[in-house]
Amino acid sequence: MTEQKTIAVLLRLANDPRPPARIATEGARIRSRGIRQIPNPADLTALEEALALAAPLKATVVVFGYGDWRMDDLLRLGLSLGATRAVRLGGEGMEWGDATANARLLERTLQILDPVLFVTGDRMVDRGDAPAVAMATAWRSIPTVNRVLTSTLKTDGLEVLRKADRGGRQRVRTPLPCALLVAGEAREVSYPPLESVMASLETKIEFWGLPELGLSEHAIGKAGSYLEAGRFVTPRPDPIRVVTPDATLPAFERIISLLSGGIAAREGKMHLGSADDAVTGLMRVFASAGLLPEATS
């Protein structure tokens, strides 16, 4: 009896990039309060790519993600689209991790699932690249192809069409197991049928914490991060002071005062005389400004 193959798909929540958004004072991040979280579009495209490869590979699709209870809705969306299993990673100690700590968490998850293919989106819609995915696949020594547009199963692995620089296209071959980071425009995300949505509500979502993953609390999250979130403050805005013109002035002078910000133009003076008179005048100005050394008696 042959072992069932698995395709693992990482689904992530992203902050809605549309305003309003406020910067948190602790770390360079967006304050989550009042911000709507949405499924990362590229991850849903990656799920469509995984479902298309499930039949040729004769594999089942497992969706997983890490986060709090809000991740359950996204995982159920993955189930309604065609996945057969859902796993949520969470628990105390996994928050506030940097890319290295998150990569350790992802690497351990891939080690447990042992998929023949790992698929996720190539970018996050709210912050761009996510280096934790590439770091985890590198630690697992899994060949990784990014910016994937299409993939086709061949006898020796996958043939992948990916985006190249300057709008070009590149066709590459990669053996299995491998990882595909799918571009957001690769496929159109389908709508799940109502029957699948209702069935996903009855499907149990597995929960993996630190005991299930076999990880120490010092290896992931804030404790396992190399980079600590720094604090910064934004400067207080300094409003431009508007000068109120004298009400006794004529209208055109009040307009000039408003447009100039109350700065009066300097009065230009022209001095005529000999070179000796000019030098004497300059020395007098320098002496009054304290620019000349005091004479010693």
Secondary structure by P-SEA (a helix, b strand, c coil): cccbbbbbbbbbbbccccccbbbbccccccccccccccccaaaaaaaaaaaaacccccbbbbbbbbccccaaaaaaaaaaacccbbbbbbccccccccaaaaaaaaaaaaaaacccbbbbbcccccccccaaaaaaaaaacccccccccbbbbccccbbbbbbcccbbbbbbbbccccccccccccbbbbbbcaaaaaaaaabbbbbbccccccccccccccccccccbbbbbcccccccbbbbccccccaaaaaaaaaaccccccbbbbbbccaaaaaaaaaaaaaaacccccccc
